[in-house]
Amino acid sequence: MASRFPLSEAPNPAAKQVMEDLMTDLWKGNRQFPIMEDDETAMLGYLAPLSYNLDVARGFFDVAKTAFHPNSVKPRNRELAVMALISVVDIPYMAYCHRRLGGRLGLTDQQCEDALSGKVPEGLNDEETAAYRLGRVLTTLAGPLDDATYRDFSTKMEKAQLVGIANIIGGYKWITLLGQLNGEDQRWTDEQ
């Protein structure tokens, strides 16, 4: 499926370079997945619509760098929460990317598969299990988090981790919406 947001129609002719630079900076030059169509006519997934407003893209990546920092949320907790979100939404490109990232953080193929399919992976510690469960709860939350659920999570992780995961899920809900606006295709399902 052709991108709905080709770079040739982007309002700013520097969109490709700016987006590549932002992703390189976010991942400190060590990206683990493709960000551009093979023919380089469009960015992939959520990046395609984001490339149409570079001011928003820059702001998003500033927030993402802060939210991704280990002082905001532990990397494995972050990744498990994101995989929990992915297990709820249909966004194959994101699943493809995070399967690779999970492996980099020491999650086994089976743990990644379980997490992406909505099952709590085996072999996690209590805090990691809570991070995964919290990711699913926050993804579908439609009102205030009830006290009992909050107490359950707050006994398994520090409040800073709860807030860090909420920030991550909020950001990923945003980019999920952008990916859905771009009309995700199924090629990434075959890549998994």
C-alpha positions in Angstrom: 0.0 0.0 0.0 1.4 3.4 -0.9 1.9 5.9 1.9 -0.8 8.5 2.3 1.9 10.9 3.2 4.6 10.8 0.5 7.7 12.9 1.1 7.2 14.6 -2.3 4.1 16.3 -0.9 5.5 17.2 2.5 5.1 20.9 3.3 8.8 21.2 4.0 11.3 19.8 1.5 13.8 19.0 4.3 11.3 16.6 5.9 13.2 13.4 5.0 16.5 14.7 6.4 15.0 16.2 9.5 13.1 13.0 10.3 16.1 10.8 9.8 18.2 13.2 12.0 15.5 13.1 14.7 15.4 9.2 14.7 19.2 9.0 14.6 19.4 11.3 17.6 16.7 9.4 19.5 18.4 6.1 19.0 21.9 7.5 19.4 22.8 6.4 15.9 21.8 2.7 16.5 18.4 2.2 15.0 17.2 -1.4 15.0 14.5 -1.2 12.3 13.8 0.6 9.0 12.2 4.0 9.0 11.9 4.7 5.3 10.1 2.9 2.4 12.6 0.9 0.3 12.2 3.4 -2.6 12.6 6.3 -0.1 9.4 8.0 -1.2 7.9 8.0 2.3 8.6 7.4 6.0 7.2 4.3 7.5 4.3 4.0 10.0 3.7 7.0 12.3 6.7 8.8 10.9 5.0 9.5 7.6 2.3 11.8 8.9 4.6 13.2 11.5 6.9 14.3 8.7 4.2 16.7 7.6 4.6 18.9 10.7 8.3 19.2 11.6 7.7 21.5 14.5 5.5 18.9 16.1 8.0 16.2 15.2 10.8 18.0 16.9 8.7 18.5 20.0 7.6 14.9 20.0 11.1 13.7 19.8 12.3 16.0 22.6 9.6 14.5 24.8 10.4 11.0 23.6 14.1 11.3 24.5 13.1 12.4 28.0 10.5 9.7 28.4 12.9 7.0 27.1 15.6 7.9 29.5 16.3 5.2 32.1 15.7 7.8 34.8 12.1 8.2 33.6 11.3 4.5 33.3 13.4 1.4 33.4 14.1 0.1 29.8 12.5 -3.3 30.3 9.5 -1.9 32.1 9.1 0.6 29.2 9.4 -2.1 26.6 7.0 -4.4 28.3 4.4 -1.6 28.7 4.8 -0.7 25.0 4.3 -4.4 24.0 1.2 -4.4 26.2 -0.2 -1.5 24.2 0.7 -3.2 20.9 -1.2 -6.3 22.0 -4.4 -4.2 22.2 -4.0 -2.2 18.9 -3.6 -3.4 15.3 -0.3 -1.7 14.3 2.0 -4.3 12.6 4.9 -1.9 12.0 5.1 -1.1 15.6 5.0 -4.8 16.6 7.8 -5.5 14.1 10.0 -2.8 15.6 9.3 -3.7 19.2 9.9 -7.4 18.7 13.5 -6.4 17.8 13.8 -3.9 20.7 12.6 -6.5 23.2 15.3 -8.9 22.2 17.9 -6.1 22.7 16.7 -5.7 26.2 17.1 -9.4 27.0 13.5 -10.6 26.4 13.4 -14.0 24.8 11.5 -14.6 21.5 8.8 -16.4 23.5 8.5 -13.5 26.0 8.2 -11.0 23.1 5.6 -13.2 21.3 3.6 -13.7 24.5 3.7 -9.9 25.3 2.7 -8.9 21.8 -0.2 -11.4 21.9 -1.7 -10.1 25.1 -0.3 -12.7 27.5 1.9 -11.8 30.5 5.3 -13.3 29.7 6.8 -15.9 32.0 10.1 -15.3 33.8 9.5 -11.6 34.6 10.0 -10.2 38.1 7.0 -8.6 39.9 7.8 -5.1 38.8 8.1 -6.1 35.1 4.9 -8.1 35.3 3.2 -5.0 36.8 4.7 -2.8 34.0 3.2 -5.1 31.4 -0.2 -5.2 33.1 -0.2 -1.5 33.6 0.5 -0.9 29.9 -2.6 -2.9 29.0 -4.7 -1.1 31.6 -3.6 2.4 30.5 -4.1 1.6 26.9 -7.8 0.8 27.4 -8.4 3.2 30.3 -11.5 5.3 29.6 -11.9 7.0 33.0 -10.0 7.5 36.3 -7.9 4.6 37.4 -9.7 3.1 40.4 -8.1 3.0 43.8 -7.7 -0.7 44.1 -6.0 -1.0 40.8 -3.7 1.9 41.6 -2.8 0.4 45.0 -2.0 -3.0 43.3 0.4 -1.3 40.9 1.9 1.0 43.5 2.9 -1.9 45.7 4.9 -3.5 42.9 6.7 -0.4 41.6 7.8 3.1 42.6 5.4 5.9 41.8 8.1 7.3 39.4 7.8 4.1 37.4 4.0 4.4 37.3 4.3 7.9 35.9 7.0 7.0 33.5 4.9 4.2 32.1 1.9 6.5 31.8 4.1 9.0 29.9 5.3 6.2 27.6 1.8 4.8 27.0 0.5 8.4 26.3 3.2 8.9 23.7 2.6 5.6 22.1 -1.1 6.1 21.9 -0.3 9.3 20.0 2.0 7.6 17.5 -0.4 4.7 17.2 -3.1 7.1 16.0 -0.6 8.6 13.5 0.2 5.1 12.2 -3.5 4.3 11.9 -4.0 7.6 10.0 -1.3 6.5 7.6 -3.3 3.3 6.9 -0.9 0.5 8.2 -0.3 -2.2 5.8 0.2 -5.9 6.6 3.7 -6.4 5.2 5.1 -6.2 8.7 3.0 -9.1 9.8 4.9 -11.3 7.4 8.3 -9.9 8.6 7.6 -11.0 12.2 
